[in-house]
Amino acid sequence: MLPRKNRLTNKKDFEEVHRLGSFFSFGVVFLKVKKNNTGKTRAGFLVGIKFSKKAVERNRIKRQLREIVRKNIGKIKESFDLVISLKKSSKKEILSKDLERDLMSVLEKAKLV
Protein backbone atom coordinates (compact mmCIF):
# COMPACT_ATOMS: atom_id res chain seq x y z
CA MET A 1 0.00 0.00 0.00
CA LEU A 2 1.19 3.51 -0.81
CA PRO A 3 2.21 5.28 2.44
CA ARG A 4 -0.12 8.04 3.64
CA LYS A 5 2.64 10.66 3.36
CA ASN A 6 2.80 9.91 -0.38
CA ARG A 7 -0.95 10.20 -1.03
CA LEU A 8 -2.76 13.22 -2.38
CA THR A 9 -6.09 13.18 -0.54
CA ASN A 10 -7.53 16.69 -0.11
CA LYS A 11 -9.98 17.96 -2.71
CA LYS A 12 -8.23 21.35 -2.51
CA ASP A 13 -4.89 19.77 -3.47
CA PHE A 14 -6.46 17.92 -6.43
CA GLU A 15 -8.07 21.14 -7.69
CA GLU A 16 -4.80 23.06 -7.33
CA VAL A 17 -2.89 20.47 -9.35
CA HIS A 18 -5.61 20.50 -12.04
CA ARG A 19 -5.61 24.29 -12.20
CA LEU A 20 -1.88 24.97 -12.09
CA GLY A 21 -0.21 21.69 -13.08
CA SER A 22 1.53 20.71 -16.29
CA PHE A 23 -0.15 18.07 -18.47
CA PHE A 24 1.53 14.98 -19.95
CA SER A 25 0.13 11.83 -21.55
CA PHE A 26 1.37 8.55 -22.92
CA GLY A 27 -0.71 5.57 -24.02
CA VAL A 28 -3.76 5.32 -21.77
CA VAL A 29 -2.30 7.40 -18.90
CA PHE A 30 -2.78 11.14 -18.26
CA LEU A 31 -0.57 12.97 -15.77
CA LYS A 32 -0.86 16.41 -14.17
CA VAL A 33 2.25 17.57 -12.25
CA LYS A 34 2.78 20.50 -9.90
CA LYS A 35 5.75 21.36 -7.68
CA ASN A 36 4.97 21.39 -3.93
CA ASN A 37 6.73 22.60 -0.78
CA THR A 38 6.31 19.48 1.37
CA GLY A 39 9.56 17.78 0.38
CA LYS A 40 7.61 14.61 -0.49
CA THR A 41 6.15 13.34 -3.71
CA ARG A 42 2.41 12.81 -3.39
CA ALA A 43 0.21 10.99 -5.90
CA GLY A 44 -3.54 11.04 -6.42
CA PHE A 45 -5.54 8.83 -8.75
CA LEU A 46 -8.67 9.59 -10.75
CA VAL A 47 -10.58 6.95 -12.66
CA GLY A 48 -13.92 8.38 -13.75
CA ILE A 49 -17.29 6.83 -14.26
CA LYS A 50 -16.80 7.17 -18.02
CA PHE A 51 -14.01 4.59 -17.76
CA SER A 52 -16.45 2.09 -16.26
CA LYS A 53 -19.82 2.37 -14.58
CA LYS A 54 -18.80 -0.38 -12.16
CA ALA A 55 -17.01 0.85 -9.04
CA VAL A 56 -15.30 -2.53 -8.71
CA GLU A 57 -13.47 -2.03 -12.02
CA ARG A 58 -12.54 1.60 -11.29
CA ASN A 59 -11.18 0.66 -7.86
CA ARG A 60 -9.21 -2.28 -9.31
CA ILE A 61 -7.42 0.06 -11.73
CA LYS A 62 -6.72 2.57 -8.94
CA ARG A 63 -5.23 -0.21 -6.79
CA GLN A 64 -2.98 -1.25 -9.69
CA LEU A 65 -1.84 2.34 -10.23
CA ARG A 66 -1.15 2.80 -6.50
CA GLU A 67 0.97 -0.35 -6.43
CA ILE A 68 3.00 0.76 -9.46
CA VAL A 69 3.69 4.14 -7.82
CA ARG A 70 4.56 2.45 -4.50
CA LYS A 71 7.13 0.20 -6.17
CA ASN A 72 8.72 3.11 -8.05
CA ILE A 73 8.40 5.96 -5.52
CA GLY A 74 12.16 5.92 -4.91
CA LYS A 75 12.83 6.64 -8.60
CA ILE A 76 10.46 9.64 -8.77
CA LYS A 77 11.85 13.10 -7.99
CA GLU A 78 10.92 14.66 -4.64
CA SER A 79 8.53 17.58 -3.97
CA PHE A 80 5.93 17.01 -6.67
CA ASP A 81 2.17 16.47 -6.61
CA LEU A 82 0.95 14.03 -9.26
CA VAL A 83 -2.61 13.40 -10.40
CA ILE A 84 -2.78 10.26 -12.51
CA SER A 85 -5.86 9.35 -14.57
CA LEU A 86 -6.82 7.18 -17.52
CA LYS A 87 -8.39 7.90 -20.88
CA LYS A 88 -12.14 7.47 -21.02
CA SER A 89 -11.98 5.30 -24.11
CA SER A 90 -9.49 2.82 -22.63
CA LYS A 91 -11.08 -0.53 -21.91
CA LYS A 92 -11.26 -2.33 -18.61
CA GLU A 93 -9.05 -5.14 -19.93
CA ILE A 94 -5.83 -3.19 -19.43
CA LEU A 95 -2.98 -5.47 -18.44
CA SER A 96 -0.97 -4.48 -15.39
CA LYS A 97 2.34 -4.60 -17.30
CA ASP A 98 0.96 -2.28 -20.02
CA LEU A 99 -0.31 0.11 -17.35
CA GLU A 100 3.11 0.13 -15.68
CA ARG A 101 4.87 0.72 -18.99
CA ASP A 102 2.59 3.66 -19.86
CA LEU A 103 2.85 5.20 -16.38
CA MET A 104 6.65 4.98 -16.30
CA SER A 105 6.84 6.40 -19.84
CA VAL A 106 4.67 9.40 -18.93
CA LEU A 107 6.82 10.01 -15.83
CA GLU A 108 9.94 9.95 -18.04
CA LYS A 109 8.25 12.34 -20.46
CA ALA A 110 7.59 14.71 -17.53
CA LYS A 111 11.26 14.32 -16.49
CA LEU A 112 10.32 12.98 -13.07
CA VAL A 113 12.26 9.70 -13.30
C-alpha positions in Angstrom: 0.0 0.0 0.0 1.2 3.5 -0.8 2.2 5.3 2.4 -0.1 8.0 3.6 2.6 10.7 3.4 2.8 9.9 -0.4 -0.9 10.2 -1.0 -2.8 13.2 -2.4 -6.1 13.2 -0.5 -7.5 16.7 -0.1 -10.0 18.0 -2.7 -8.2 21.4 -2.5 -4.9 19.8 -3.5 -6.5 17.9 -6.4 -8.1 21.1 -7.7 -4.8 23.1 -7.3 -2.9 20.5 -9.4 -5.6 20.5 -12.0 -5.6 24.3 -12.2 -1.9 25.0 -12.1 -0.2 21.7 -13.1 1.5 20.7 -16.3 -0.1 18.1 -18.5 1.5 15.0 -20.0 0.1 11.8 -21.5 1.4 8.5 -22.9 -0.7 5.6 -24.0 -3.8 5.3 -21.8 -2.3 7.4 -18.9 -2.8 11.1 -18.3 -0.6 13.0 -15.8 -0.9 16.4 -14.2 2.2 17.6 -12.3 2.8 20.5 -9.9 5.7 21.4 -7.7 5.0 21.4 -3.9 6.7 22.6 -0.8 6.3 19.5 1.4 9.6 17.8 0.4 7.6 14.6 -0.5 6.2 13.3 -3.7 2.4 12.8 -3.4 0.2 11.0 -5.9 -3.5 11.0 -6.4 -5.5 8.8 -8.8 -8.7 9.6 -10.8 -10.6 7.0 -12.7 -13.9 8.4 -13.8 -17.3 6.8 -14.3 -16.8 7.2 -18.0 -14.0 4.6 -17.8 -16.5 2.1 -16.3 -19.8 2.4 -14.6 -18.8 -0.4 -12.2 -17.0 0.9 -9.0 -15.3 -2.5 -8.7 -13.5 -2.0 -12.0 -12.5 1.6 -11.3 -11.2 0.7 -7.9 -9.2 -2.3 -9.3 -7.4 0.1 -11.7 -6.7 2.6 -8.9 -5.2 -0.2 -6.8 -3.0 -1.3 -9.7 -1.8 2.3 -10.2 -1.1 2.8 -6.5 1.0 -0.3 -6.4 3.0 0.8 -9.5 3.7 4.1 -7.8 4.6 2.5 -4.5 7.1 0.2 -6.2 8.7 3.1 -8.0 8.4 6.0 -5.5 12.2 5.9 -4.9 12.8 6.6 -8.6 10.5 9.6 -8.8 11.9 13.1 -8.0 10.9 14.7 -4.6 8.5 17.6 -4.0 5.9 17.0 -6.7 2.2 16.5 -6.6 1.0 14.0 -9.3 -2.6 13.4 -10.4 -2.8 10.3 -12.5 -5.9 9.4 -14.6 -6.8 7.2 -17.5 -8.4 7.9 -20.9 -12.1 7.5 -21.0 -12.0 5.3 -24.1 -9.5 2.8 -22.6 -11.1 -0.5 -21.9 -11.3 -2.3 -18.6 -9.1 -5.1 -19.9 -5.8 -3.2 -19.4 -3.0 -5.5 -18.4 -1.0 -4.5 -15.4 2.3 -4.6 -17.3 1.0 -2.3 -20.0 -0.3 0.1 -17.4 3.1 0.1 -15.7 4.9 0.7 -19.0 2.6 3.7 -19.9 2.9 5.2 -16.4 6.7 5.0 -16.3 6.8 6.4 -19.8 4.7 9.4 -18.9 6.8 10.0 -15.8 9.9 9.9 -18.0 8.2 12.3 -20.5 7.6 14.7 -17.5 11.3 14.3 -16.5 10.3 13.0 -13.1 12.3 9.7 -13.3 
